Amino acid sequence: VNKPAAEVWTRIGSYCAIGEWLQIPAGCRILSGTDNEVGAVRSVAGEVMVAKTELSYAYTQTPKAGRPYDLYHGNLEARPASPTTTRLLYTLLYDNSMLPDDAAREKDKAGRTALFTRALANMKTLAEGGTLAAPAAR
């Protein structure tokens, strides 16, 4: 991203900014806790912020009754690459071993890779002062 990390984080690093850069139709809101603080729960999959630094946060999805626990954890970081540029890193840990076969697991991985690659591109656009096109119909 062609902006300093602190500026990038100010634009895309709010815990509920996911609603904008992931283009979630219902958006995002804080369900409990304090926005941008460890313990905050956002409406996106009931995700709980479990860690944060000046330029990053980590979250998890809690276990759901009647569903296998998939260890879903994410981490978003704006890492300074130079005084004027930033590298965005999105790490996702997700156990899809409960899917029926390798083909299903690969399809799931490809879908998540596409989703978060698009999210990173959207974050770059927003952080550099651009606007996002309307999402494609699903």
C-alpha positions in Angstrom: 0.0 0.0 0.0 1.4 3.4 -0.9 0.8 5.0 2.4 2.5 4.9 5.8 1.4 2.1 8.1 -0.2 4.3 10.7 -2.4 6.0 8.0 -3.3 2.7 6.5 -4.3 1.3 9.9 -6.4 4.4 10.7 -8.4 3.9 7.5 -8.9 0.1 7.5 -7.9 -1.2 11.0 -11.1 -0.6 12.9 -12.6 -3.8 14.1 -15.8 -3.2 12.2 -14.1 -1.9 9.1 -14.5 -5.5 7.9 -18.1 -4.6 6.9 -16.7 -2.1 4.4 -13.7 -3.8 2.9 -15.3 -7.3 2.8 -18.4 -5.6 1.4 -20.8 -7.3 3.8 -24.4 -6.2 2.9 -25.5 -6.0 6.6 -22.3 -4.2 7.6 -20.8 -4.7 11.0 -21.6 -3.6 14.5 -20.2 -4.3 17.9 -22.5 -6.7 19.8 -20.7 -6.5 23.2 -17.5 -5.1 24.7 -15.8 -1.9 23.6 -15.0 -1.3 19.9 -11.4 -1.9 19.0 -10.6 -3.5 22.3 -9.8 -7.1 23.2 -13.0 -8.9 24.1 -15.2 -6.9 21.6 -17.6 -9.1 19.8 -18.6 -8.1 16.3 -21.8 -9.1 14.4 -19.7 -10.7 11.6 -20.0 -14.4 12.7 -19.9 -13.4 16.3 -16.1 -12.9 16.1 -14.3 -12.0 19.3 -11.1 -9.8 19.3 -8.5 -11.9 21.2 -5.4 -9.7 20.7 -4.3 -6.4 19.3 -1.2 -4.3 18.8 -0.8 -0.7 17.5 -1.1 -2.0 13.9 -2.9 -5.4 14.1 -5.6 -7.4 15.7 -6.5 -11.1 16.0 -9.9 -12.6 16.3 -11.6 -16.0 16.6 -15.0 -17.5 15.9 -16.4 -19.2 19.0 -17.6 -22.8 18.9 -21.3 -23.3 17.8 -23.5 -25.9 19.3 -24.0 -28.9 16.9 -21.1 -27.9 14.6 -17.6 -29.2 14.6 -15.1 -26.7 16.0 -12.9 -25.5 13.1 -10.3 -23.5 15.1 -11.2 -20.4 13.0 -8.8 -17.5 13.9 -7.8 -14.5 11.8 -5.1 -11.9 12.1 -4.9 -8.6 10.2 -1.7 -6.5 10.3 -0.5 -3.3 8.6 3.3 -3.9 8.6 5.6 -0.9 7.7 7.6 -1.8 4.5 9.2 1.7 4.4 8.4 5.1 5.9 5.9 5.6 3.1 4.6 2.1 2.2 2.8 -0.7 4.0 2.4 -4.4 3.6 -1.0 -5.8 4.6 -1.0 -9.3 6.0 -4.1 -11.3 6.6 -3.5 -14.7 8.2 -6.3 -17.2 8.6 -6.2 -20.4 10.5 -9.1 -22.7 9.7 -9.4 -26.5 10.1 -11.5 -27.8 7.3 -10.7 -31.4 7.9 -14.3 -32.1 8.7 -15.2 -31.7 5.1 -15.9 -35.0 3.3 -12.9 -35.3 1.0 -9.8 -33.6 -0.5 -11.8 -32.0 -3.4 -14.2 -30.4 -0.9 -11.3 -29.1 1.2 -9.5 -27.7 -1.9 -12.7 -26.0 -3.0 -13.2 -24.5 0.4 -9.6 -23.3 0.5 -9.9 -21.7 -2.9 -13.1 -19.9 -2.0 -11.5 -18.5 1.2 -8.3 -17.5 -0.6 -10.4 -15.6 -3.3 -12.5 -13.9 -0.6 -9.6 -12.6 1.4 -7.5 -11.8 -1.6 -10.3 -9.5 -2.7 -10.6 -8.1 0.8 -6.9 -7.2 0.8 -7.3 -5.5 -2.6 -10.2 -3.6 -1.2 -8.2 -2.5 1.8 -5.4 -1.2 -0.4 -7.9 0.8 -2.5 -9.5 2.3 0.6 -6.2 3.0 2.3 -4.9 4.8 -0.8 -8.0 7.0 -0.9 -10.0 5.2 -3.5 -13.6 4.0 -3.4 -14.9 0.5 -4.0 -17.1 -0.6 -6.8 -20.4 -2.1 -5.9 -20.0 -5.8 -5.1 -20.9 -8.3 -7.8 -24.2 -10.0 -7.4 -23.8 -13.4 -5.7 
